[in-house]
Amino acid sequence: MITGTVFLTGCGGSSSAAGEMETLRVGMLGKDMKTVCVIMAKELGLFEEEGVDVQFEKVSNLAEGITAVSEGKLDVLPYGAIPTLSFASQGADVCVFGGTISEGSECLTLPENADLYKEAEDFRGKKIGCFRMETGHMVMKGYLREHGLAPDVDVQYIYLDSQASIAEAVQKGEVDLGFVNSGYGYVAEGNGLKVAFHAGDFVEGFPCCRQSTSGKALAEKKDALIKFEIAALRAYEIYENDHAKTIEVLSAYSGQDAAYTEAVMYGTDAYRNAMIVSLNPNRKKVLDFYETMKLNGDIDANTPVDMADHIDTTVYETALQTLAEREADNTLWQELILEAKETNDD
């Protein structure tokens, strides 16, 4: 077991009877492909092979999903860092136990402005379109603030209701820039806009979608969550090593064509994808983002809640250790164990 493990306050593990298949209810947003490892583990039967019955339940939005997790109506929500951290800051029974993707935020501009943004000072006086549940604009707000640009004084943030609205505002010149989720930039470039940069170009490795659960589920269903993570890690290995299979499975699941799926998941010669697929909870980056949200005013700066009490790394670490023991010659698991030590331990 990796040292430096963080335990959620009041949570422990419990075992189900030998051979009993536990059920996990997982909230899913339509046919969104960000949860690539969860989708592939489901579609390829890996959850069943590991002995856990994963049932997908549709949620309309992230707030609905994390509310359902906190109330015990869902066991896992594999999307969104913002809702989990916001709910945790208010004392809700939610915690991060794994990752989904890191970074994953693109910034749209008119083609003639695509090369203007290289350093913080280039953003002075600009209007930036964004929507509240998008991580990249919060990270960039923190980055610019740290470099002397006060929000809504030196830089204006214009909140819109959708990625399409943001792209339209950029096209009409109503905003100078617009932050969208990974993949939408591919669509926008096809409609005459350009991706000027990724938020990750300025703030490397920030957490986007996380895997969240409740303390109650973690205590009562930890064995099932470990099996869930083992299956997801097996799917991650396929994602890394078999692009054709990944594109085939995700295109069939989402209804998107193979060209779109390839661009969003892996990038192409013409399009640089922003997402980094990773199941690592990345405790350090989550804690950094929590502080950024407080300093930005996105959550109460005076909250007494310590986010460290709402992160559990033992599910991911136990899943990795299990795979490393099962497949001693597979160097991927050893690489991920080392990464976990660097990003989760104090």
C-alpha positions, 0 to 999 in steps of 0.5 A: 500500500502506498504511504501517505494515504488520505482517509475521509473522516468517519469512513472505513471499508466493509466487505460484502459476502464472498461471491456476492455481486454488489450494485453501484448506481452511477450517474451519467450525463447523456452520451458524453464521452469524457467518462471514457474509462467508465463507458468502456468498462461497462461496454466491454463487460469489465465491471462484471468480470471484476464482480460489480454490477454497475447501473448507469442512471441518467442525470440532467446536470451536475448539480442534480447528480452530486445532490443525488450522491450526497443523498444516497440516491447515486453511488458514483458521479464521474463528472465535475470537480466544481459541484463536489468541491462546492457541496463539500465546502458547505458540509455535504457528505461527498468526497473525491475518490478518483479522477476522470480527466484533467485539464480539458478546457479550450479557449475560443477566439476569432481566427485573427486573434488566435495568437494574441494570448501568450502571457497574463498581461495579454488578457487585460481589458478583455471580455471572457465568455464562460459558464459556471460549471466549467473548470478552466475559466475558474483556473484561469481566473485564479492564474490571472488574479495571481498575476495582478489582474483583478476579476471584473476590474481588469478582466470581465467575465461574462456568464452565458448558459451554454457552450453554443452561446459562448461560441456565438458571443465570440463569433459576434464580437460580444466577448473576446474569448470563450472557455468551452469544454474539450471537444467543443473547440473541434466543433467550433473550428469547423464553424470558423472559430479558432482554439487560441489556447488550452487552460492547461497551457497556463495551469498544468494538470488542473483537475476537471472531472473527478469520480465522487461518492459519499462517505456513507457509500465509501464506508458501506461499499468500498469493496465494490468501489475498488472493483469499479476502479480496477475495471476502469483502470483496465479500460484505461489500459485499452484507451492507452494501447488500442486506439481503434477499439476505443474509437469504435466503442465510444463512437457506438456508445455516443452516436458520434462519428469516428473522426470526432471521437478520434479528435476529442480522445487523441487529437489529430494533425489539425486539432490538439485535444485538451483532455488528459484521461486519468483515473488518479484522484490527484489529491494535491491538485484538488486541494489547490483548486479548492483554494483557488475557488475560495480565493476567486469567491466561487465558494465561501472563503471562510468555510470551515471545511477542510477539503482534505477530509473529503478526499479518499485515495485508498480506492485508487491505490488499492485498485492499482496495487491489486493490478500490479500484483495480478500483472507483475510484468505490466509496467503501466501499473508500476508507473501509475503507482509512482505517479500516485505517490507524487500527486497524492502523498504529502 
